[in-house]
Amino acid sequence: MLASSQVMAVLAVADLDRGREFYGGTLGLREADDGSPGGVVYVCGAGTQLLVYESSLAGTNQATAAAWIVEDLETDVSALRSAGVVFERYDLPGVEHEGDIHRLGGLRGVWFKDPDGNILNLVSRS
């Protein structure tokens, strides 16, 4: 039923202007020209999108809210660190650490939070 439909990640932020600074400025995402009421749609790779909207429930999710699949994890981690992003460290069973990068089998990834505490992830297959 939904297998051929596109999916969009949706994140709540407490302040839309601050959200724009982080998602557009710090992460470098480009706003779509769709005039979404009450939020901002960002264009990501392969036709995917991220909707950021204002809500008093921002940051209450304690799990990963959105993930980007990247080709060059080290380069992206370095660029985000230079932009002021601080990475999280999770000590999970079977996970090895290479600095900020977590390795589990053939997957490598990092986690970080937006200004409201939404947990975001970059992941790469090694």
HELIX and SHEET records of a PDB file:
HELIX    1   1 LEU A   16  ARG A   20  1                                   5    
HELIX    2   2 GLU A   21  THR A   26  3                                   6    
HELIX    3   3 GLY A   45  GLY A   47  5                                   3    
HELIX    4   4 LEU A   73  SER A   82  1                                  10    
SHEET    1   A 4 MET A   8  VAL A  13  0                                        
SHEET    2   A 4 GLN A  49  GLU A  54  1                                        
SHEET    3   A 4 GLY A  39  VAL A  43 -1                                        
SHEET    4   A 4 ARG A  30  GLU A  31 -1                                        
SHEET    1   B 5 THR A  64  ILE A  69  0                                        
SHEET    2   B 5 ILE A 119  ARG A 125  1                                        
SHEET    3   B 5 LEU A 107  LYS A 113 -1                                        
SHEET    4   B 5 ILE A 101  LEU A 104 -1                                        
SHEET    5   B 5 GLU A  96  GLU A  98 -1                                        
END                                                                             
